[in-house]
Amino acid sequence: MENRPLSGRPPVPRILGAVNGLGLWTLYVKEVRRFLNVYTQTLLAPMIVSLLFLAIFALALGGLGRQVAGVDYIVFLAPGLIMMTMMQNAFANTSSSIVISKVQGNIVDVLMPPLSAGELTCGIAGGGLTRGLMVGMASGLAMWIFVPLRPHDPLLILFHAVNASMMLALLGMAGGIWAEKFDHIAAVTNFVITPFSFLSGTFYSIERLPPGWQVAAHFNPFFYLIDGFRYGLIGRADSSLWLGAAVVLGVNALLWLLVHRMFASGYHLKA
């Protein structure tokens, strides 16, 4: 008996347009489901860690009753903790996705489908962006129970939350493509992400630093993310918001071009 398609018509190749929308959406959903399947580790654990930081600075280190530039220290600290947690998890999501695929040898399952370098970049970065925002929302709601946060500018909050998650997602992708084993991505975390996070004004105002260190802080893009996010939540900033927005958008554009080039050239991806 002759085998024929159930529809009675012979199969025809799918015609893809300028953007493979179905493939891009499938890749994005795959990245989101990857971290939602272990939500206790990827969403709840970061929220608890951020609350522990808050408790340590509020109770053990005498943060209650102190003020920074006329603001209660705990209120000043909370936005930085939310942003730092958000950024670290966006980085972890994309870097682990790529490194695990490379180590296990199934990166070919991502590279073989008809997805362009731009679609690969957007799909994987979108997963990291989503995890960063979800972690930020969970941490923010948890802190709101203990800290009197009253949003000052919701649009600035959204702008910096999205761009911070995107920046660290792209940085995680670049690190994941470059890394050949887990030790390499751990080095990026230890020598790039953690120092930039802790030296970004998360726990202090840069006004308290010596003049030379204040200048150095302005070369740290993480500083502008935290400073703008803090202004959106409590209405206080240490630098120009317009300059910060320009730096953030510029860094994100450069990182996107870098990751796009890595995918397009197959750098450390194709044997």
Stockholm file with secondary structure:
# STOCKHOLM 1.0

chainA/1-271         MENRPLSGRPPVPRILGAVNGLGLWTLYVKEVRRFLNVYTQTLLAPMIVSLLFLAIFALALGGLGRQVAGVDYIVFLAPGLIMMTMMQNAFANTSSSIVISKVQGNIVDVLMPPLSAGELTCGIAGGGLTRGLMVGMASGLAMWIFVPLRPHDPLLILFHAVNASMMLALLGMAGGIWAEKFDHIAAVTNFVITPFSFLSGTFYSIERLPPGWQVAAHFNPFFYLIDGFRYGLIGRADSSLWLGAAVVLGVNALLWLLVHRMFASGYHLKA
#=GR chainA/1-271 SS CCCCCTTSSCCCCCCCCSSCHHHHHHHHHHHHHHHHTTHIIIIIHHHHHHHHHHHIIIIITCCTTCEETTEEHHHHHHHHHHHHHHHHHHHHHHHHHHHHHHHHTCTHHHHSSSCCHHHHHHHHHHHHHHHHHHHHHHHHHHHHTTSCCCCSCHHHHHHHHHHHHHHHHHHHHHHHHHCSSHHHHHHHIIIIIHHHHHTTTSSSCGGGSCHHHHHHHTTCHHHHHHHHHHHHHHSCCSSCHHHHHHHHHHHHHHHHHHHHHHHHHTTTTCC
#=GC SS_cons         CCCCCTTSSCCCCCCCCSSCHHHHHHHHHHHHHHHHTTHIIIIIHHHHHHHHHHHIIIIITCCTTCEETTEEHHHHHHHHHHHHHHHHHHHHHHHHHHHHHHHHTCTHHHHSSSCCHHHHHHHHHHHHHHHHHHHHHHHHHHHHTTSCCCCSCHHHHHHHHHHHHHHHHHHHHHHHHHCSSHHHHHHHIIIIIHHHHHTTTSSSCGGGSCHHHHHHHTTCHHHHHHHHHHHHHHSCCSSCHHHHHHHHHHHHHHHHHHHHHHHHHTTTTCC
//
